[in-house]
Amino acid sequence: MRQVLLGYRIENGEAKIEEAGANKVRSLFEAYNDSLSIKNAAEKARISGYPTSIGRILKNKRYLGDDYYPAIIDGSTFEKAQQLRMKNAKSMGRIRDYTEDTSEPTEKKTIKFKLGEVTEKHKDPYKQAEFIYSLIETEEEDGE
């Protein structure tokens, strides 16, 4: 069973906006878009939780509205929050720009494996899988 998103309630199988929670979500986006940290924006919006759970609220597209959930925030508010999240993540070194590797390719190798006869040794499927994995042997290595 799924948990209902903050700002919504389920009524007769339909998601409806729950104004007290929706106001907290709007306040969170507004505070974050005003350059507060996730922690400070959550405190201002009176939302408790870890920064990762607050971050999930900020990146959840359902708050824009979909087939099931009515919209709580508009697209420009959501997009601004995403741009700030990306900017903050880059500035803290959590996201790096990678460049394409232009070095010469190295020699490719083909590794062949050999697996002997498999028998059922354990009833527990995890232990059986571990047993089968232990039977795999490297047969040979070829340069191509």
Buried (B, 14 or more C-beta within 10 A) or exposed (E): EEEEBBBBEEEEEEBEBBEEBBBBBBBBBBBBBEEBEBEEBBBBBEBEBEEEEBBEBBEBEBBBBEEEBBBBBEEEBBEEBEEBBEEBEEEEEEEEEEEEEEEEEEEEEEEEEEEEEEEEEEEEEEEBEEBBEEEEEEEEEEEE
